[in-house]
Amino acid sequence: MRYCLIFLAWCPLTASAGTSYLVTNKILSAPHASTSPQHASSSVAQYFVEDGTVRAAGLDERTVYLFKDTRAFVIDTASKVIQVVTSATVSQVQQRMDERVSYVKDAAAKLPPDKRAVMDKMAADMQALNDSRRSAVARDYHLTDRSESVDGHACRVWEVQEWQAKRFEICVARKPAIPGSADILNGMQKLSGYWQGSIFALGVKLGNAGWWPQIAALDGLPILIREFKDGSAVAETTLTSIGSGVDAASMLDLPDEYSRTEVAFIP
């Protein structure tokens, strides 16, 4: 039997095709540095996507994240344990948050009036926090006349503002220019259904929900995302080594010999 050497040893090759790429996140400076930047550090993850299913792993393959069929799996290849995330999607997390508020409200209703106020306020504060977490962040996107190149692919720069302050630069490549761009964008859209899915999709925090429509409206593939704080660039994410037609269907399967445990949220 042949095996998938690029990714995991358990992956027998079969006739299928998807898209692979590298996501590199580089820390450019401390968020609030007032003097010289820190030494830049970076991390690299290998991605594979097919039909909206996304697999992400560090180059050492020790921990693998698999987003499949509205579920998330965290695979530890050293201990051979799969953590099955029971609340991975936006709707699942919101339901769990609502259940916690209901629990506090029910507990408050059973208390005497002189002790109920504290619990009622706790429930109200929890509800307000939940509402803020599930709300989309207001952002303004503006296409500049600047362009850059990432891994040999040209892209146009969009500036993104929050509260009238520059928060991101997103360099977008034309979809026809990059084979596999449709696969990657489909995977990003699927990740938008997961709580904080933008971290896996784009390498930055765009909020827990509601961020995908504005990314889709850019009408291209984001291959560079630069984050700004206090007017300075502090981090940069790039998509490189993009290759379509990768034969590795079993890469998206879960190894049968691994044990499974359940966790509430993605570790």
N, C-alpha and C positions, 0 to 999 in steps of 0.2 A: 504493500500500500504506500502511495506517495503522501508526503506531508507538507503542510504549509510552513515553510521555513521563515517567511517574512514576519509572521505574526506569532502564532502559538503552536507548540508541538502537537497539540491534540487535534489540529485541523486538517483532516484529509481533504485533498483538492477534488472538487467536482466541477462539472461544467456549469459555470455561472459567471456573471460579470457584474462588477460594481466599480466604485471609485475610491481610491486611497489618496491621502494627502497628509502633510505634516502641519501641525499647529504649534507655532513657536511663540511663547509669551516672554517678553523681555522687560525687566524692570529697569527703567531709565534713571530714576532718581527717587529720593524719599518724597512722599506726598507733600510734606510741609517744609522741605529743606530750604533754608534761606541762604546757604552758602553753596559750596560746590556739590555736585551730585554724588551719590554713592556709586561704588563700582557696579556697573550693570551686571545683572544676573539673568539667566534665562532658563526656561524649561521647555521641553519638546515632547509632544504627544503624537502618536500615530493614529490616524482616523481611517475608518473604512465605513462606507455607507452604500446601502443598496435598498431600493424600494422604500425609503423612509426609515429604515432600521439603521441605527448609528452605533458604531463601536469605537471607543476611545481608550487608548492605553499609553502609558509611558514607554519609552524605548526599552526599558528593562523588563517590560511585560509583567511586572509583579502584581499590579492592580489593573484590572480591566473593567471598564464601564460599558454596559450594553443596554441600549434603550430600544425596546422591542415590544410591539403590541400594547402600547400605553403602560408598560411596566418598565422598571429599571432594575438591573442586576449588577451587583458589585462582586467581581470575581477575583479572589485571592489565589494566584497560581502557586504560591509557596505552600500555603496551608491546605490548598484544594478545598476551599470553602466558598460557596456562593451566598451572598447576602441578597435576599429578595426584598426589595423596598415596597412596603405595603401602601405608603402614601407618597407617590412619586409625581403624579400629574397635578396640574393646577386645581382641577375640580376636587381631587382627593384631599389635597392639603386644605383647601377651603372648607370642605365638609368636616374635616377633623377640627379645624379652628372653631367652626360654628358649634360643634358638639361640646367643646370645652366651655364655651360661653353658656350654652344651655345648662351644662352641669352646674356651673356657679350660680346661675339664676334659680335653678331648682333647689340648690342648697340654701340660698338666701330665703326662699319662700317658706322654708321650714323653721326659720329662726324667729324669735320674738321681735316685735317691731323695733325695740331699742338696739338690737344687734344687726338688724337687716341692712341698715344703711351702708355699712362698710362693704358688705358683700355685693350690694347693688352697685356701688361705685366701682368695685373691682370688675364686675361684669360689663359695665359701661365702658371702662377703660380698655378692657380686652376687646370689646366690639369695635371701638374706635381704632385700635391698633390693627385689627384684622382688616378693617375697611381700607386703611392706608396701605397696607401691604398688598392688597389685591387690586389697587387702583393703578392704572397706567401712568407713567411719569410723562409730564408735558415736555416735549422737545421740539425745537425748530431746526429743520434741515435746510441747508443752503449749499447749492452747487457752486464751487469756486472755478476759476479758470486755471487752476494748478493741476498738474498731473505728476505721477510718479511711476516707478517700475518696480515690481516685486517678482523675483525669480524669472525675469525675462518677460513678464506680462505687464502691459501698460494699464494704468487705471486712472480714473478721475477722482479728485478729492472733494468730498462733501464735508462741510463743517456742521457740527451739531451743538446747539446751545441748550442749556438748562438754566432757567432763571436769569436769562440775559448774560450768561457766562459760558465761555467755550468749554465743552466737556469732552468732545471727541472729534477726531478726524477719521472719516471712513473713506478709504480709497476703493473704488468700485470698478471692476473690469467688465468689459462687454461679455455677455454670456457666450456668444458664438466663438469668442477668441480662446476659450478654455474648455477642452473636452472634459466632460464630467461635471460641468457647472450645474446642469439640471439636477443631477444626483445630489450634489452638495446642498443646493438650495432646498430641495425636497427634504433632506435630512434636517436642515436648520428649521424649516417650518414645523416638522414633527417635534423637534426639541422645544419649540415655543409652547407646546402643550404641557411641558414639564415645569415644575416649580423651579425658578431660577435657571431655566434652560438656556438663557443667553450666555451663561458662563461657559457651558459646553459648546454652544453653537458658535460664539464669537470671541470667547475669552475675556469678556467684560460683563459687568453687572448692568443690565438695562432695566432691571425691575423683575418682579415675579410673574407678571402677566401683561399682555397687551402691547408688547414691543414689536411683534413680527410685522404688522401691516406697514409700518414706516420703513422697515428694512426691505420688504418686498417692493415698496414703491420706488426704491432706488434703481430698479430695473437692471440689475447686474449682480455680479458676485463680489461681495466684500472680501478683498484679499489682504487688506491692511486696516487695522483699527488702532488708532493712537489715542490714548486717554490723557486728559489734561486736568490738572488741579492747580488752583491759584495761578493760572496763566502759564504754567509750565507743563511740558509733556513728561508724564511719570511712568507710562507703560506703553508697550506696543505689542500687538498680536499680528502675526502674519500667517497666511496659508501658502505653503510651498510644496514642491514635489508632487503636484497634482497629476494623477494618472488614472485614466478610465479603462474599463475592460479588464479589471483585475479578477482573476479566477480564484475565488476563495469563498464559495457559498457557505461552507461549514463553519467559517469563522463566526457566523452569526448564530450558531447553535450553542447550547449550553452543554458542557461535558457531563455525561451521565454519572461518571464515577465520583464527582464532587458532592460533598454533603451540603445541605442548605439550612440557612437560618433566616429568620425574618427580622427586619429592622423597620422602624417607622418612617425615617427620612433618609435621603441620600447622605452617607457619611462624608 
